[in-house]
């Protein structure tokens, strides 16, 4: 994998993961304010952002499987950490929104 390809994949992970987490935060806020429809829409957008992040990660994994080594650096590690945190946060946001739905 060229340095440019790796940078693009890593930045895709960071950007899309960050977008997913932001949408999940907004989903919780919407649910807290009683706007459950908007909360569900935000969770859908978060899911789409996570899917885009997974595409970036899959690109890196595919290149690695093809023998094109990925240089491990702080930015690469950060991107993977960002993805995992966003997945966990989005999963938790789904549960929180569900709780608000049950309360109302």
ROROTOR-805316 format. One record per residue (C-alpha): residue in one letter; residue number from 1; z, x, y. Coordinates in nm, 2 decimals. Layout:
<nodes>
{'A', NUM, {Z, X, Y}}
...
</nodes>
This chain:
<nodes>
{'X', 1, {0.00, 0.00, 0.00}}
{'X', 2, {-0.10, 0.14, 0.34}}
{'X', 3, {0.16, 0.18, 0.61}}
{'X', 4, {-0.01, -0.09, 0.81}}
{'X', 5, {-0.02, -0.34, 0.51}}
{'X', 6, {0.35, -0.27, 0.44}}
{'X', 7, {0.44, -0.32, 0.81}}
{'X', 8, {0.25, -0.65, 0.82}}
{'X', 9, {0.42, -0.78, 0.50}}
{'X', 10, {0.76, -0.67, 0.62}}
{'X', 11, {0.71, -0.83, 0.96}}
{'X', 12, {0.59, -1.15, 0.79}}
{'X', 13, {0.91, -1.16, 0.59}}
{'X', 14, {1.13, -1.11, 0.89}}
{'X', 15, {0.94, -1.36, 1.12}}
{'X', 16, {0.91, -1.64, 0.86}}
{'X', 17, {1.26, -1.59, 0.73}}
{'X', 18, {1.40, -1.60, 1.08}}
{'X', 19, {1.20, -1.92, 1.16}}
{'X', 20, {1.34, -2.08, 0.84}}
{'X', 21, {1.69, -2.00, 0.93}}
{'X', 22, {1.64, -2.13, 1.29}}
{'X', 23, {1.50, -2.46, 1.16}}
{'X', 24, {1.79, -2.49, 0.92}}
{'X', 25, {2.04, -2.44, 1.20}}
{'X', 26, {1.85, -2.71, 1.40}}
{'X', 27, {1.86, -2.94, 1.10}}
{'X', 28, {2.24, -2.92, 1.09}}
{'X', 29, {2.26, -2.98, 1.46}}
{'X', 30, {2.04, -3.28, 1.44}}
{'X', 31, {2.24, -3.43, 1.15}}
{'X', 32, {2.56, -3.37, 1.34}}
{'X', 33, {2.41, -3.57, 1.63}}
{'X', 34, {2.32, -3.85, 1.39}}
{'X', 35, {1.94, -3.78, 1.40}}
{'X', 36, {1.89, -3.76, 1.02}}
{'X', 37, {1.52, -3.81, 1.03}}
{'X', 38, {1.48, -3.51, 1.26}}
{'X', 39, {1.72, -3.32, 1.04}}
{'X', 40, {1.50, -3.39, 0.73}}
{'X', 41, {1.19, -3.28, 0.92}}
{'X', 42, {1.36, -2.96, 1.03}}
{'X', 43, {1.45, -2.89, 0.66}}
{'X', 44, {1.08, -2.95, 0.57}}
{'X', 45, {0.97, -2.70, 0.83}}
{'X', 46, {1.23, -2.45, 0.71}}
{'X', 47, {1.09, -2.49, 0.36}}
{'X', 48, {0.74, -2.42, 0.48}}
{'X', 49, {0.86, -2.11, 0.66}}
{'X', 50, {1.03, -1.98, 0.35}}
{'X', 51, {0.71, -2.04, 0.15}}
{'X', 52, {0.52, -1.82, 0.40}}
{'X', 53, {0.79, -1.56, 0.37}}
{'X', 54, {0.75, -1.57, 0.00}}
{'X', 55, {0.38, -1.51, 0.03}}
{'X', 56, {0.45, -1.19, 0.23}}
{'X', 57, {0.70, -1.08, -0.04}}
{'X', 58, {0.46, -1.16, -0.32}}
{'X', 59, {0.19, -0.95, -0.15}}
{'X', 60, {0.43, -0.66, -0.16}}
{'X', 61, {0.53, -0.72, -0.52}}
{'X', 62, {0.17, -0.75, -0.63}}
{'X', 63, {0.07, -0.42, -0.46}}
{'X', 64, {0.37, -0.26, -0.63}}
{'X', 65, {0.27, -0.39, -0.97}}
{'X', 66, {-0.08, -0.25, -0.91}}
{'X', 67, {0.07, 0.10, -0.87}}
{'X', 68, {0.06, 0.10, -0.49}}
{'X', 69, {0.41, 0.21, -0.41}}
{'X', 70, {0.60, 0.06, -0.12}}
{'X', 71, {0.79, 0.30, 0.10}}
{'X', 72, {1.15, 0.21, 0.10}}
{'X', 73, {1.29, 0.23, 0.45}}
{'X', 74, {1.55, 0.05, 0.66}}
{'X', 75, {1.29, -0.21, 0.78}}
{'X', 76, {1.19, -0.29, 0.43}}
{'X', 77, {1.55, -0.34, 0.32}}
{'X', 78, {1.62, -0.54, 0.63}}
{'X', 79, {1.33, -0.78, 0.55}}
{'X', 80, {1.45, -0.85, 0.20}}
{'X', 81, {1.80, -0.90, 0.33}}
{'X', 82, {1.67, -1.14, 0.59}}
{'X', 83, {1.48, -1.34, 0.34}}
{'X', 84, {1.78, -1.38, 0.10}}
{'X', 85, {2.01, -1.48, 0.38}}
{'X', 86, {1.76, -1.74, 0.51}}
{'X', 87, {1.72, -1.88, 0.16}}
{'X', 88, {2.10, -1.91, 0.12}}
{'X', 89, {2.14, -2.06, 0.46}}
{'X', 90, {1.86, -2.31, 0.41}}
{'X', 91, {2.01, -2.42, 0.08}}
{'X', 92, {2.35, -2.47, 0.25}}
{'X', 93, {2.19, -2.66, 0.54}}
{'X', 94, {2.03, -2.90, 0.28}}
{'X', 95, {2.38, -2.97, 0.14}}
{'X', 96, {2.53, -3.02, 0.49}}
{'X', 97, {2.26, -3.26, 0.60}}
{'X', 98, {2.31, -3.45, 0.27}}
{'X', 99, {2.68, -3.48, 0.35}}
{'X', 100, {2.60, -3.62, 0.69}}
{'X', 101, {2.37, -3.87, 0.53}}
{'X', 102, {2.64, -3.98, 0.30}}
{'X', 103, {2.89, -4.02, 0.58}}
{'X', 104, {2.66, -4.23, 0.79}}
</nodes>
